[in-house]
Amino acid sequence: MNLRKITCRALVVSVFALSVQGASAGMIGAEQAMPSGAQADRTLVLEVLARSDTSAQLESMGLDPQRARERVAAMSDQEVGQLAQEIRTAPAGGNGWGVAAVIIIAAAVWYFVFRK
């Protein structure tokens, strides 16, 4: 037998042998697709507290990051929801001075590069 026939037969056998497995699909509920709002909010707040920069800032203010996580665990769902909403709507760059510094530095570089 030549190589082409052997390869063809091997492929046919493998297609039939591997296609025996059945797949099942079904609808899932909204609770399975996305965790409940309160649990998602609590997870968001705890993830922010677990970040190294957040822990460092808490420690610089004299607060223990573990104690902060314990306090979040003791908060009501409404309080955690409000805190999570503040986290979601907080500006990503902080207070805006970073953007101003970049603009000033870029203007200074442009001035010194293109001056005549």
ZITAHU-V864474 format. One record per helix or strand. SS is the DSSP state (~ for helix, > for strand). FROM is the first residue (numbers start at 0). TO is the last residue. Records with the same first field share a line. If there is no record, write none. Layout:
BEGIN
SS->FROM-TO / FROM-TO
END
This chain:
BEGIN
~->2-17 / 29-32 / 36-49 / 51-59 / 64-73 / 76-88 / 96-113
END
